[in-house]
Amino acid sequence: MSDHKHGEMNTDEQKRVYLGFLSGAKWLTGVSIGVLVFLAIFNS
């Protein structure tokens, strides 16, 4: 087995997934707020 060398791991894929997660969370937050506003306006 090879020796581990700190700082040599490629993290591009992890960064892409994390940015996708943040983008999805942002959209979900916006949609949730929109639904709550709609319900508040129309007293549903």
C-alpha positions in Angstrom: 0.0 0.0 0.0 1.3 3.5 -0.8 2.0 6.1 1.8 -0.6 8.8 2.3 0.7 12.3 1.4 -1.3 15.2 2.8 -2.8 17.6 0.3 -2.5 15.5 -2.9 -6.2 14.4 -3.1 -8.2 15.8 -6.0 -11.3 17.4 -4.6 -12.9 18.8 -7.7 -15.8 16.3 -7.7 -16.5 17.0 -4.0 -16.6 20.7 -4.7 -19.0 20.2 -7.6 -21.3 18.1 -5.5 -21.2 20.6 -2.6 -22.0 23.5 -4.9 -24.9 21.5 -6.3 -26.2 20.8 -2.8 -26.0 24.5 -1.9 -27.9 25.4 -5.2 -30.6 22.9 -4.4 -31.0 24.1 -0.9 -31.3 27.7 -2.1 -34.0 26.7 -4.6 -35.9 24.7 -1.9 -35.8 27.6 0.5 -37.1 30.0 -2.2 -40.0 27.6 -3.1 -40.9 27.0 0.5 -41.0 30.7 1.2 -43.1 31.2 -1.9 -45.6 28.5 -0.8 -45.9 30.1 2.7 -46.5 33.5 1.2 -49.2 32.1 -1.1 -50.9 30.4 1.8 -50.8 33.5 3.9 -52.3 35.7 1.1 -55.1 33.3 0.2 -55.8 32.1 3.7 -55.7 28.5 2.7 
